[in-house]
């Protein structure tokens, strides 16, 4: 029997013709059922299962309708004609090809212009093609990689269609005023028009057309390829939210729907799901599935947290069933590297390797096809100190500046204490010896924590830590495990006490607890003498090799906020996330949020830990026999 929430979604979708514009979808997020799971790709709106390739062809239309209506806006159909006005042709400075300046004229009546640079090898065709969206043409130093392999490389000027400025309509929107498309849709449409032009040439291998783009260009790249099946390979690079990332699964530092400060990129309807992602009837695995059975590779960085490498990996995994339908699982690829938000030579080489393999079956020279990457992050553990708490006084202080899309934090009306350091491996091992010495149904232990687990003669587990690592911060801990740790500190029972585990709510009289975002923020940044918060400058994780040990910004003595391990807070964010805090940022766009992010409470990652807070009066705290008690 189908669950009630799924039946409700079925009724909603059945009431809506799938062709855009005939009848709108609901204009309320709450009209869709709530679920933390990614929507099923292989189930029709009427509840029937997709079982054949013909079924999938019909299911595709349902996916496209949702994506365009809520996220990108409607796009014009293929124009009747795309012609090219040829300008100068010159030798490429690297030697193996030529560069031609073209202006594509889109539509025989509208003649919408879009500039193009076409790099052509000197060797004979038919040529495979790489298409790249660009803001400024002619600056790519890695084009020779492709010319030497006999690829045509094309750059098109996306700004000719939409300049990407809020409040400014682009030439594409002016030419097609009956369509409610955002910037990303206009840029994607431009990529499709390049393919129209390629069809008019006689030297193109139309079975081998790839498109790529970086960041917001990567979002447009994936949309273009999803909608235009003439494109046989897509390579979005660090495209994040609205691209290859995920809205329902957010790793630490990831951009969310509500954090988007550039609404003109999308259709305004997507913002109705900000903080209500649990109601979202689609996610970005829809775009990836629309690529099947064609080739897809996402080029990512484990350090580029704003682009959500955790969520991007999740959408790649979620799209696999559709690729499996075609027996093409290997063509749904993902690759991770270290480093910042950029499209460098190593990324271009990975794209070339993937094209050579997908188009011709040629493996890289080292024989490895590394397109099943993992977003696992193992942060350097902050070296803390002995368990200790610091007092956070000055109750009733005002909060910090009300930052756009973020809000004001730091207002706390009571005195409390907070851990001077994050919870350590030694502290957590003591907890495991009580809470997970036998069965561990709640997954409190993780083999990557750095805690040894050994069998005992009593058929139980004993957990221990090497002495030199005892004060390192514990990671790979879910939000729920952190609540159970607080319960254990409160009165010795991991399942009850400080928190109701069914609701996640702090109970009256809780002695130990996760700090709220307000409490964490005040402890980290507040100066009671000046009555202000010292948030700036945020620590740049890419420029500080060792962040641990930097002086704290606040006046209370809380340490370790600046390292690369994020910390769970008690605060609920929307309907399915919990707040995370860190004084480090990982990409330029993080400035807009001032380090404010949230994540799924069940995630266990190598860059998430936690610290606890407690009541001030020791008489209100019951010390637990047998635990490693934090000092007063």
N, C-alpha and C positions, 0 to 999 in steps of 0.2 A: 504494500500500500504506500502511495506517495505521501510524503510529509505535507502537512497543512500549508506550510510556507511556500512549498513548491507549487502546490495547486493554486495558491493565490497569485503567484507570478504567472502561471499559465493563463488564468482568467484575464489578467491585465494584458498580456501579449496577444491573446486571441481576439481581444476587442479592438486591436489596432492593425489596420492594413500595413504591410511591411514596406511599401513604397513610400519614401519620404514625402510629406506634404499632403497626403490624402486625409490623414487624421492624426493629431498629435498623440504622443505618449503622455503619460501623467506628468504634470509639472510639480510634483511633490515627491521628495525622496521617500517619505513615509508610505507612499502608495506601493512601494516594493517591499517584499518580505525582508526581514533582517537575517543576515547570516554572515559568519566570519569566514566561511569557505569561499573559494573562488568558484564562480558560476560554471556549471558543467557544459563543456563544449559539445558533447555528443548526445545531448537531450534536446529535442525540439521544444518549442514553446507550448505545444499541446501535450507534452509529457512522453511522447514516443521517442524511442532510441534511434540514434543514427547508426545504421548497420552496414551501409554500402557507400561507395563513392558517390553514387547518384543522390543518396540521402544527404551527403555532406554538401553537395552543390546547392541544395535547397536550404540547408542550415546556414550556409554562408550568408544568404540574404538576410536572415534574422540578425546575425551578428553585425553586419554592415549597418543595418537600420538603427540599431541601438547606438553604435559608436558615433555615427554621423549626427544623430539627433541630439545626443547629450554632450558630446565632447568636441567635435570638430566643425559641425555645421555642414550644410548641403553643398555639393560641388557641381559645377556645370558639366554637362556631358562632353564627350570628345568633339572638338570643333570640326567643321567640314574640311578644313585645310590648314596646314602649317607649312609655310614656305620659308626659305632662307635667303637673306640678303647677304652676300659674301663680301667681306671687306679684305683687309690685308692678310696675306699668307707669308710666313717667314720661317727660316730655319730655327728649330729649337736650340737653345744655347748648349744643351747637353750633347747634341749631335745626331741621335738616332731617329729623329722625326721632325715634323713641321708643326707650326702653330697657325691656325686659321681663325680670324675674327669673324664671327657671324652674328647676325641679328635675326632671330626667328620672328616671323609675323604670324600671329595666331588668329585664326578665323578670317575667312575671305572678306568679310565686311568690316569687322572690328579692327583687324590688323594690329592686334595688341603686341607691342614689341618686347622681346626678351633677349638680352645679349648672351652670347655663348662663345667660349673658347674651345676649339677642337684640336687636340693633339693627335697627330696621325703618324704611325711608324713609316719608315721608308720601305720596309719589306712589304710584299704583296698580301692582300686580304684574301678571303673574308675575315673581318676582324671581330673579335669579342670586344665589348665596350664596358668601360667604367664611367658612370655618371656621378658627378659630385656637385651638390649645391654649394654656392659660395656667396659671400657678401662682397668680396673683392677678388676679381678674376686675376689669374696669372701669377699668384704668389706661392703656389705649391711646388716645393723643391723635390718632391718624391715622384713626380710624373715619370722620370726616366725609368724607374722600376718597371713600369707597365709598358712603356714604349719598347724596351728591350725584350719584352716577352710578347710583342706583337699585338698589344691591346690599343685600341683607340681610347683616349681619356678625354672626357668632356666635362667642363665646368659651366654651370648656368647661373646667371645673376638673379638670385631669388628676390632681391630687393626691387628689381624691376616690376615685380608683380605686387609685392606688399613690402613697404619699407620697414615694417616691424616696430612702428612707433604708435604708442597708445593714443587713441583719438584721431588717428590719421588713416583714411581709407586709401588702400593701394589702387593702382591702375586696374588690377584684376577685379576687385570688388566694384569699381566704378563701371567697368565694361560689362559686368554681369550682376546688376543690382538685385535681381530676383533670387539670389542665393545668399544664404546667411552664414557664409564661411568665415572662419577666423584665419589668422596669419598662417598657421601650420598647414591648413587645408590648401591655401593659395600656393604655398611653396611646394607642397606635394603635387598639386595640379601642374605646376611648372615642370617638375620632373617627368610627368607623364607626357607633356607636350614635346619634350626632348625625344621621347620614344616615337612620337608621331613623325618627327623629322627623320629619325633614323630609318623609318620604313620607306622613306622616299629615296634613300641612297641605294646604290647597288653593291656596296662593298661591306655590308654589315652582316655578321652572323646573328640573326635575330633570335637564335636559340640560346645565346650567351650574352645577356644584357644584365649588368650588375649596377646597383645604385648604392651610394653610401653618403653619410653625413655625420657631423659631430654635434653633440649637445642638442640644441633646438633643431639644428639641421638633421640630426639623427632621428628626431621625432617625425619630421616631415618625410624623411627617407622611408621609414617603416610604413607610414600611412600610404605613401605613393605605391610602394610595392604590394601592400595588402590589397589595394583597390585595383591595380593594373596588373593583370596576369601575364602581360607580355614581358614584364620584368622577371627575370629568372633567378636573380640572387639579390638579397638585401643584406647590407652590413651597417646597421646603426651603431654608432660609437658613443658610449657614455650618454645615452639619450634620456634616461631617467623617467621622471613623471611625465605622463602623456606620450611616452615612447615605449621603450622596452621594459621600463620599470613596472612597479605594481602599486596600486592604490590601497589594497587591503592588507598587504604585507609590507611593512616598513622597517627596514633595519635602522640602527641608530644613525642619526644625522641625515636621514633621507627626507627629501622634499615631499610634502603632502599636498593634497588638493587645496586645503585652506591656506597653505603657505604661499601659494602662487601669487606673485605680485605683478604678473603680466597677463591679465585676463583676456587681452586682445589676441593672444595666441590661440585661444580656444573659443568655442561657443559659450556664452554666459551660463547656459544651463548646467554646465559641469559643476559650478560653484554651489548648486543646491545640495551636493553630496559632501561638501566640506564639513568635517566632523560627523558625518553620517555615512561614512564609507561602508558600514555594515549593510546599508540598503542598496548599494551600487549593484545594478543588474548585469554588469559586465566588468571586465578588467583588461589589462593589456595583453593577457594571453590570447584574447580574441584577435588582436592584430597579428600576433605570431602564428596563430592557427590559420588565419586567412592566407598566409604564405604557402602553406602545404599544398602540394608536395614539393614546391620550389625550395631552393637553398636559402638558408638564413644563418647568419653568424652575428652574434652580439659581441663587440669588443669592449671590454670593461676594465676597470681598475678596482682592486679591493680597497684602495685608499680613498677613492672618490665617493665618499659616503653619501653626498648630496644626490648623486645619481642612482642611489639605492641598489648596490650590487646584490644584496640579499634578496630584494624583491625581483630584480631582473633574473636571477637564477631561478626563483620560484615560477615566474611566468614561462621561462624556457621549459622547465619541467612540466608545467601544466599543459603546454601545447603538444607534448609528446604523443598523446593518444591519437591526435589527428594525423601526425606524421606516421604513426604506426599503421593507421588505416591504409596508407599507401606503401607500407614497408619501406619508409624513407627516414627512419629515426635519426640516422647519422647526419642528415642534412639540416637538422635543427641544432645549430652549434652555438657555443658560448666560450669565450676565452677571457681569462683574467690576467692582468699584470699588476705590478706595483706602480705607484706614481700618481701624478695629479691629473687635472681635468684638461686633457690635451689630445691632439691627434698627431702623433709623432711617427718617425720613420719605422719604428718597430711595429706600430699598429698597421701601417700601410703594408709592411712585409707580411704580416699575418693575413691581411685581406688578400694579397696576391697569392699566398700559399693556399688559402681556402678556395679562391677562384680556380686555381690550377687543378686542385683536387676535385671540386664539384663539377667543373666544366669538362675536364679531360682525364680525370682519374689519376693525376700525377701527384704523388706524395712529396712532401718537402724533402730536402736533401738529407735531413737527419732521420727520415722515415717515420717521424712522429706526427700524428694528427691531433693536436692539443685542443680539440673543440668540445671537450666535456669538462670544462673548468669548474672550480668550486670557489665560492666567495668567502671561504673560511679566513678569518682574521685572527692572528695570534699576537696580541699587543704585548709590548714589553711590560712586565708586571711592575707596578710602582712599589718601591721598597718602602714600606710603612714604618711603623714602630710598635712599641708595646701597646696593647689595648688601652685606650684612654678616651675620655669624653671631655668636650669643652662646653662651657656654659654660654648660651645665647640669651642675653638679657634684653633690656630696653624694649619692653612690650609696648604695643600700640603705635609703632612706627608706621609712617606712610610708605606705600610701595614705590617702586622705581618708576621711571618714565613709561608711559603707555605706548609701547612700540607698535607700529602698524602690523596687523594680522597676527600679533603675538599677545598683546595685552601687557598689563603691569604686574610685576611679581615682587615679593619680598615683604609684604605687609603681614606682620604676625602680632597677635594681641596677647601672647603669653610667653613666659619664660620656659625654656626647654634646654636640653643638652643634646649634643650631636657627636657622633664618633669623630675623633680627631683624624682617624684614618678610615679607609674602607675596611670592610670585614675581611679578615685575613684567611689564608689557607689553614692555619692552625685552629682558628676559631671555628671555621666551617667544618673541619675534620672532627672536632669535638661534637658538633651538632650531628654529623652523619653517624657517629658511633651510637647515638641514641635513636635518630629518626630513620636510619637506613642500614642498621646492622644486620637485618634479615632481608626480607623482601623490600623492594624499592618501587612500589607501584606509581609513585608520583615523580619518578625520575629526578630525585634530588642529587644523585651522584652523576658526574660526567667524566669519562676517562681522560679528557683533555684538561681537566682542572689543575693538574699538578699534585693531586692527592693520591697516595698509594692506597689500594684496596687489597687486603689479604684475607684469605680464609683462616678461620680459627678451628680449634678442636671441637668447638660447640656448634659447628655448622653455621656460624655467623661470620660477618665481615668486621675487620678492624681497619680503621682509616688512620693514616699517619702522614706526616710531612717531614721532609728533610729539614734539619735545623736551620740551615742558612736560608731556606725559603719560607720559614714559618710565618713571617710577617708580610709576605707578598699578598697582593689582593687576590681574592678568589674571583674567578670568572666562570663562564658557561653556566650561569645561574638564571633560571627563569624568575619572573616577577612573583609567581606563586610560591617558588621555593624560598624567596626572600620573606614572604609573609609567614611561611612556616617557621623560618628561623626566628622571626620576631615572636611568634607564639611560644616557641621553645624557651626563649629568653624570659618571656613573661611569667611562665609558671611550669615549664618543663614538658608541656604537651604540644607537639608540633601541629596538631589538628584543631586546637581551639585555644582561646585566651585573648590575645590582642586583636585578632581578626576573625571575622566570619568568613570562612573560605568560600562559601557559596556566593556571597555578594562582594567580597573584597573590601568590606567596610571595616574601619577601625572601630573597636568596641569601647564603650565608656569604661574608663579606668585602665585602659591599656598602659602598661608600664614601659614597654619597648615597642617601637613602631618604625616604619619607613618614614623619612621626612616627606612632607608635601613639597611641591615645587616652591611654594612660598618660603617654607622653612629652610630648604636647601639654599635657595637664592640669598636669603638674608645671611645665613651662616657664611656663605662664600664671598659676599660682596659688600656687606653693610659696614659703614663706619659711623658708630653712634655719636662720636664727637662732632663730626661734620654734618651728621644727619643726611648722608647721601650714600649712594651705591657706587663703588668703583668697579664698573664692569669692563671698561676699556683699559688697555687693548686686549681683545680676545687673543688667546695664544694660537699661533699658526702651527698646526701639527706638521706641515711640510717643511718648515724652516727651523724647527727646534728638534734636533735629533734626540735629545734627552730632555723631556719636559718635567719629569718628576724632580722635586726639590726646589722648583722656583718658589719665590716668596709668595705667600697668599695675598690676595687683594683685600679680603675682609680683615676685621680687627679682632676676631674672636679666636683665631688659631686653628681653624679647620684646614687640614693639609690634603694635598693630592688631587684637588679638583682640576688641576691643569694637565694631568697626564692623559694618556690616550684610552683610558678605560671609562666608559660611560657609566652612569649610576642610575639605577631604578629609583623612582620616587613613588609615593603613594597615589599621586594625583591621576585621576581618570581623564582621558582625552577623547572626546567624542564617545562613541558607543562600543569601541573595541580596542582602544589603545591605552597605554599607560605612559606617563611622562618619564623622560630621560633627561639627565643633566650632565653637562661637561663644560669645562672652561676652555676647551680646545675646539677649534673649528677646522674643517677639512677641505674647504673649497670656498672661493670668493663669495659665492651666493649666500653662504651661511651668515654673512653680516646682516642680511635682512631679517634674520630671526633671532639674532643675538644669542645663539647657542641653544635655542629652545626647540626640542624635538620630542618625538614619542614613537613607541614601537609596540609590537604585539607582545602581550604578557607571557606567551608560552615560548618565546625565542630564548635559546641558550647559545650565546655567542662568546667568542674569545675576547671581545672588547666591551662586554657588559658585566659589571659587578654591582655592588651596593654598599651603603653604610647605614647604620641604624641610628635612631634618635631615641630619647627616653625622657621620662618625667624628671623634674629637678629634685624633688624630695626623696631621698633614699628610703624613707619609711614607706613610701608608696610602691617600692619595687621589691618583689620577692626574689631573693637570690636562689638560683637553681643549683641543687646539689649535683656535683659531678661535671659541671660545665666549666669552661675556661672563662671566668667572669671578668668582664671589662672593669677596669679600675674606676673608682669614683673620683 
